[in-house]
């Protein structure tokens, strides 16, 4: 079977056909035969007269030629004409890949899910689940997009990690999970900055609080703490501002956000220390002093 591997697809059967046994002329002839096999005219053969292996190999040829839509169609024909063959099982996972390569994410997802439903114990079930997750993940590159895709990607990537922890796709899923998680934090920061710029300080603080409480392992936490300092000072809530500054100084003292908060607080005669009894004071006790109860 063609190994999918997540990195490259080695089209072994097609390579064997194209290499041929009789030199360049014969290889060219084989290539031409595969290219016109399903033309549907007097030259091409009717699809129903071909074996499952022939259709599968031709689909691989189309995939290698980057005709992903045609490859997906032909892989589907293998399953339609030979539904109970081993070639049909192979074709199903390859069709999911072809759809994904063609950026037809909805069909890739549904095809991968069918593979999981039909062959849950198969060795390629992990790859099918990974493809399903990628069908969401590969659409979340823009912060401004609907974050529902990001949540779906996180859930699907978590499934790969938890269900197939020893597979070659688990590590990649962990990395992508962290990036998707960071993406959600970025969205909260974007909205928070907008509110802060408009002078809606309470609304901005609520967004930055989400980042500190729910996304504190992401790269956005230092800025979120600084923005909390800025927002609380604008509201005259100095205890909260000082506590946010204290957390920032303890965990992210080497960042530009700490320098800005330090100047902002000391410029008003304030210290970067825990004060008051707000939600930030609880974060301070937990993160810095280790008092979780």
N, C-alpha and C positions, 0 to 999 in steps of 0.2 A: 504493500500500500504506500501511496505517496505520504511521506512524513511532513507534517505541517510545521512543527517546531517553533512557531511564533516569530521567527526571524526571516527565514527564507523558505521558498517552496522548491524542492528538488523534483523537477518533472522528469522522473526516471524513465517512465514508459515512453514518453514523447521523445526524449533524448535518444533512446535506443532506436526508435523508428527513423528519426531524422539522420542518425549516423549512418544507418544502412550497412550493407555488406559489400556493395559493389562500387564504391567510389562516389565522386561528386555528382555525376549525372544521375545515378540512381537515387541519391539523397534528394536531389532537386525534384526528381519525379515523384518520390514519396511525399515530399512537401506539397507539391502541386495537387496530388491526389487527395491529401487531407484537407487542403484548402477548398476543394470544390465538392467534397463528399456529400454535403447536404445542400447543394445549390438548388435541387428540386427540378432540374431540367434533364435533357437527354443524357448529359454527361454524368451527373451525380446519381448515386444509388439511392433508392428509397430507404428511408430511415429504418423501416421495419425489417429490412433484409439484413441488417448489420447485427453483429453480436454486441453484447453489453461492453465487452472489452474494447471493441473498435470505437464505439461511441464515446466511451470514457477517455480513450487516448486522444481522440480528436478534440474533445472538450479541453483537455490539458494543452493541446497545441494552441487552441484559441486563447487560453489563459496566458500562455507564454508570449503570445503575439499581442497581448494587452487588449484583446477584444473580450472584455470581461462580461459584457451583457450576453454575447453569444455563448461564451463558456458556461455561464449560469444556466442558459436555456438548455444546452446539450447535457449538462449534468442532470438537469431535471428530467430529460428524456430517458436517461438511463434508469432512473427510478420509476418512470411511468411504464416503460416497456418491460423492465425486468425487476419488478418490485420486491421479489424475495431473494434476489441474488446478493452475493457479497459485494459485487460492483455497485449495487444500488446504495448500500450503506456507505461505501467510500464516496460515491457521487454526492450524497446528501451533505456531508461535511464540506466537500469541495465546493458545492454550490453556495453554501453559506459564506465561504471565503471569497468566492467570485463576486457575490453580491456586495460584500464589504469592500472589496477592492474597487468596485464600480461606484462606491459611495451610496449604494442603495441600502441604507441602514435598516429601514423597516423590514425589507425582505430578508436581509442577512440575519436580523434578530429572530424573525419568525422561523426561518429555516434552521438556525442553530437550536432554537427551542424544540423543534420537532425532533432533531437528532437526540437531544437530551431525553425527551420523552420516550423515544423508541429504543435508544441504546444507553440507558443510564449507567451501566457497568462497563461500557466499552472504554478502551484506552484513550480514545479521542473525545470522550465526553468532557474532559477538563478543557480541551481546546474549544469545544463548542460553547461552553460556559464563558470562556475568555472572550470569544468573538461576540457573544451576546453583550458582555460588559463594554467592549470596545464600541459597539454600535451606539451606545450612549456617550461614552467618554470622548470619542472623536468629534463630537458636536459641541463641546463645552469650552471651546478656545476663546470665546468672547465673554468678558465679564458682564456685559449688558444683556446677554441672552437669558431666556427663561431658566431659572435655576432648578426647575423640575428635572431637567436632563441630568444635572449634576447629582441630585439626590438618587436618581435611578442608577447612575453610574456607580455611585458609592455602594448602593445595595448590591448590585451585580458583582462588583469587584470583591466585596466582602464575602459573597458566596463562593467565588473562586478560592479565596484565601482559606476559608473555613472548611470547605468541602474537599478541596484538593491541595492540602498544605505541602505535600511532597512533590507536586508537579512542577514542571519547568515554568509554568505560567504564574505560580504563586508569588514569586519574587517581583516579577513585573507588575503584578496586580497591586502589591503593597506600595510600590513606588507611585503608581498611578492613583492609588487611593489617597496617598498623602498630597499629591498635586491637586486632586479634585477637592479635597478638604480645604486646602489653601485657597482654592478658587471661591468657595463659599464665603470664607473670611474676607476675601477681596471684595466681594459684592457688598457685604455689610459695611466695609470701610468706605466704599464708594458712596453709598447712601448717607453714611454718617458725615462724611466730608461735605456733602451737598447741604445737609441740614445745618452744619456748623457755619458754612459760608453764608447761609441765609439768615443766621442769627436764631435759628430754632434749636437752642442749646439742649433742652430736655430731650427732644427727639434724637438729636445727635448722640447724646450721652447713652441713650438706650441702645443704639446700634453699636457703639464702641464697647458697651458692657457685654453684649453678646459675644464679641470677639474675645474679650478677656476671660469670660466664664466658659464658653463653649469651644473656642478655637485657640486656646492659649499655647498650643504646641506649634502653631503656624508662624510664618515669618511676619505676620501683621501685628502681633501682640505689642512690640515696642511702640509702634506708632499709635496703636489704640490707647495705650496708657498715656502717652503724651497728649493725645487729643482729649482724653478725660481731664487731664490737668488744665488744658486750655478751656474746655467747656465748663468745668466747675468754677474756675476763677472768674469766668464771665458771669456766672450766676451768684458770685460772692460766697460760694461754699468752699471755704479755705481748708477745712478739715479733710474733705474728700480729695481736694487737689493735692494736698501734702501727702496723703496716703498713696495716691496714684504715683506721685513722684518717688516715694520711698520704694515701692515695688519696682519701679522702672530702674532706680539706682542700684538696687540689689541684684537684679537679674540681667540688666542690659546697659551697664554703665559705659561700655565702650561704643555705644551707638550715638548717632547724631540726635536722636530723639531725647536721650538723657541730657545732652548738653543744652538743648533748647528748653527743656523743662526746668533744668537747674537755673538757667538764667531767668526764666519767667518767674519762678518761685522766689529765688533769692532777691530778685529785683523788687519784690514787694515785701521784703523782710521776713519771708517765710522759710521754714526748714523742710527738707525732704524727709519726713518722719510720719509714722502712723499716728493718726489723730482721730478723735471721734469714734463713732460706733456704726459706721455705714457698712454696706455690702463689701466695700473695698477693704475695710478693716478685717473682715472675715477672710478675704483672699490673702491678706497680709499674714494673718495668723497661720493659715494653712500652708501657704507656699514658702514663707520665709522661716516661720518658727516651728512648723511641723505640728501644729495643734489642730487636729482634724475633728475633734469633738467639742 
